[in-house]
Amino acid sequence: MVAGNDNGVRAGGDELPREAAWWEPEGDQVHCLLCPQDCHIGPWRLGRCRVRRNLEGALRTVNYARITSAAMDPIEKKPLYHFRPGTQILSLGTFGCNLGCRFCQNFTISQGEPPTQELTPGQAVELAQDARSRGNIGIAYTYNEPIVWFEYVRDTAALARAAGLANVLVTNGLIREGPLEELLPLVDAMNVDIKAMDDEFYRSLCGISSGAQARRTVELAFGRCHVEITNLLVTDANDSEEDVRALVDWAASVSPDLPLHISRYRPSYKHTAPATPVDRLQRAVEIARAQLNFVYAGNVMLDGGSDTICPDCGATGVARRGYSVSSRLSGTGACGECGRALNVAL
């Protein structure tokens, strides 16, 4: 990394930033092959993510080992409700994103230029190991989009796996299949944000032509690591009953046991539509529960909206009040009453 220069421009003889993975030369341009944005980047220019730059004929990652955020979080905050419930995880973030969502809640790091500190992969794993005494189970790559941090996530996750730590991605899922296949063997769990089923939503509010690759990521990852999905209901944009039914139909085709978090939108960044009406969110949860076994309401307090209920006998497997968790699961993660598997990884 160029010392003291997060934009990755050579300064006073410093080394160039680390070469990125997944690109090809294209004359004086470079073609990034990491995500569906399909950036063709001219000399000295950045890709759409603002962290991959064409420097001296090579694509280089300017955010490797650069940390904007680090905290111990409940695993439920990711949100992951069926992966090691009630535990804590070291959460790390950098800057940059391959989207430009107008409603982004973390826009200061996804779209801005925040201050950073260096944390090498080895240091990150050491920090995670030191936190085991506080209940830490691993590392979550989160806060901004971890896909644009690909090289750091890959290298850190390999060391974490060797140390017996879990790796968690909180992602928009917009990654090409080649890089995803490289990363998946190192990932224990992911939450994928499925923003809408309608490509126009992605075009007008997120800055990409299609969200199809996010759904493909879920389809490829399910069964190979633990997967949950989130859908933020944005008022009058993706919150109609037709929108919800389309999402649920697809999710159920992956698996009726795929956990779905339906979250309430609140105005943020460049989007000023009013917060999602609570009755609209309640209706979305009701529609989803007709086909999916595990549906949760996020960013709002609804009675039973965050509890894991056995679809066979109706017993509460995991009760949640905020981030306070009470488990009534068996030792295998099944329902403690009837023994039905609840797609919970302990």
N, C-alpha and C positions, 0 to 999 in steps of 0.2 A: 504494500500500500504506500502511496506517496505520502510522506510524513507531512502532517498539518494541512493536507489538501484533499478533502473528501470528493472533489470533482475529478480526481484522477488525472490531472495534468502534470506532466513532468516539471519539477521545480528544482533548479540548482543541482542537477546531477543525481537526484533521488531515483530509486528504482521505479520502473513502471509498475502500475497495479497488476495484480495476478491475472493471468490469461483466463478467460471464461471458457466454460465447456459449451458444447452444442452450438457451433457456428461454422460457417464456411466462407472462404474469401470469394469476392465477386468484383474483380477489377480493383478500383480504389475503394470500393465499398466492402462491407462485411454483411453477411446475411445471418441473422440470429435465428437459431432453430429451437429455442427453448420453449416458446409459447405461441399461441395462435395469432398474436399481433403480427408475426411474420415481418419483423423490422429489417429493412435494408438501410444500413447506416453508413453515411459518408464520413470522410476523415474528420476526426476530432468531435464528431457529433455523438449524442446519446440516443439510445433507443427509447421507445415509449415509456419504459419503466424508470428512466432517468438514472440507472445505475450500471448500465452496460455501454461502454464507449469504444469507438473505433480509434485506437491509438497506434500509430506507426504500422498500420496494416493488419492489426490483430484486434479481436474483440476482447476487451478487458473488463473485469468486474471491479467497480470502484467502491463497493461496500463490504468487501470481504473482511470479516472480523471486526466490523464497525458496529457498535451496539448503541442504540438510542434508548432502549428500555430493558430493564431486568427486574423481575419481581417473583416472589413466591405466590402462587395463586391456587385456589381450590380447583381441582380438575373440572368441577361443574361449571366454572366460569368460562371454559373454552368455547362453547359448552359441550361437554361430554358427560352424559348421565349413565352410560352403560360400560364405561371403562374405568376400572378401579375406583368406584364411587367412594367419596369421603376422603380421598387422599389429596396431597399437595403436589404441585409440579413447578419446577423452575421455568419461568417464561422469559424468553429472549426475543427482542425485535431489533430491526435495523431501520432503514428508510427506503422509500421507493415502492412502486406498485405498477403492475402491468395494466391496471384499470385507472379510471379517473371518476369514480362514482360521485355524483353530485351530492349525495346524502352521507358521505363517509364520516364516521364518527372519530376516526383516527387520522384525519387529514393533515394534521401538523407533521406527522412522520411519513405518511404515505405520499403526500404531495408537496411537503415542505422541505426545508434544508436544516434539520435540527442538529444540535451539537452531538458528537459521538465520542465514545471511548473505545479503545481497542480491547478485545477479548478473543484470544486465539481459541481454536477448537480444544486444545489441551486444557487451557485455563477454564473454559466453559464446563468441561467435564469434571474438572477438579472442584469447581464451585458447586456443581450438582451433587457430587459425592459428599462434599462437606455438609450439604443440606439434608442428607439422609436422616440425620438425627432429629430433624424437624418434620419427618414424614415425607420427604421428597421422593418421588418415584422416577424422576427423569427430567427431560428437557422438552418444553413445548416451544415451537418456532411459530411466533404469533405476533400480534399487535399490528404489524404491516403485513404485506404479502410475502410469505417465505419462498415462493417459487422464484422470485427475482433475487433471492439469496442462495440460489441453488448450490453453488460450490461450497459455501460455508456450511449449509445444512447437511450436505452429503458427507463432508469431512468430519464434522462434529458428530453426526449421527453414527458414523462408523465407530468412532472412539467410545461414544456412549453405549452402543450395543456391546462392545467388548468389555465394558465395565459393568454390565448388567443393568443398565439404566434404560428406561422406556423413552421412545421418541414419538412426539405428537406433532402433527401439522394442523394448523388452523388456516385454511386456504380457500381461495375462490375456485380452485380446481382447474384453472386455465393453464394447463401445461401439456405439451405435446407428449405423445405416447412413448417416444424413445427415452427422454429424460425421466418420465414417470416410471418406466420399467427399471431404470437404473436406481431410482430412489426407493421404490416400494419395498425391496427386501430389508431395508433399514428402518421402516416405519412400523410402529406398533398400533397407532390409532390416528385417525384424522377426522376433523369436522370440515365438511365441504359446504360452502355457501352457494346454494342454488338460488340465484337472485330472481329468476322468473323463467317461465317456459317460452315466453314470447321474445324473439330476437330483437324486436323493436325496443323493448325495455333496455336490453343491453346496449343497443346503438345510441339511444337518446339520453340515457341516464348513466351509462357506465363507460362508454367510449370504446366499444369493441363490436364487431359486426354480428357476433353470434355467441350464445352461451352453450352451444352443443358440446364443446369439449369438456366443460365442467361436469356435465352429466356422464360423458364417456369416462371421465376419471373415476366417478363413483362406481360405475359398472365394472371397470377393470380392477378397482381396489377391493370391492366388497368380496369377502371370503378370503382375502389374502392379508388384510389387516382389519382392525376394527374400524368401522365407518359409521358416522352419523352425519346428518345434513341439517342445515339451517336455511330458513326462508324468512327474510325481513319483509313484512307486509307494508309496502309504501302506499300511503293514502292515494286512492284514485289512480294508481299506476299498475299495481299487480295484485290488488286485493279483492277483486270481484270473485264471486262464487265460481265462475268459469275458470278464472286463473288458478284458483286453489284446486279445483277438480283436475285440471290438466297436470299440475304438479303431483298430486296424490296418485293419479293413475300411473304416471311414470315411476314414482317411488315404489308403489306396490308391485310393479313389474320387476323391480330389482329384488325386493323381498318385503313381505308384509311386516317383517321384524326389523326393517331399517328404521332406526329412531329418527324422528323429525322434530325439529325445534322451530316453531312458528313464533317470530318475535315482532314486537310492536315497534314501529318506526317512530322516531321523534325528529323534528326539524334539526338539521345540522349542515354545516359547510355551505353549499350553494343551493340547497333545496329547502324551500320554505312552506311546502304543503303542511297542513296541520297534522298533528299526531294521529296515528291510526285509531279510529274509534274502537273502543273496547268491545262493543257488541259485534263489530266486524271480525275482530280477532277471535272472539268466542265462537262465532259461526264457522270460521276457518278451522278451528280445532275440532269442532263437531263433525265437519265434513271429512276431515282427515282421519278421524278415529273410526269412521265407517269402513275404511280399508286398511289402515295401518294400526299395528298393535301398540306402538309406543309413540305418543304425540305429546309434546310439551309446549306450554305457553311461556314465552320469554319477554323480558322487559316490562312485565306486568304481574301483579299478584292476583291470581285466580285460584279459587278453592280447588285443591287437588291438581292444579295445572302443572306442577313440577314433580308429582309423585309417579313412581314406576308401579303400575298395576298389572297383576297377572291377567292376561286375556282369557284364561280358562276358568279360574275360580274366583277372580275379583279381589283376591287378597293384595294388600299393599306390600310390594317387595322392598321398595326403598321410599321412605318418606323424607321430603325436603321442605325446609322452611328457610328461604334464602339459601345461604351456603351451609346451613346446619343439616347434616345428613344422618338419618337413622336407618340402618339396614336390617331387614328381616329375611335376607336371602340364605339359602343353604350354602355350604362350603364350596359348592361348585358354581355358584351364581344363579342357581335355579330358584323357583318359588319355594319359600319355606313351608307352604301349606300343601301344595299338590305336586311339587316337583317339576313343574313345567319349565323348560328352558326359557330364559328371558333375554337371551343375547347380551349377557353381562360378562365382561372379562374382569376377573378378580386378580 
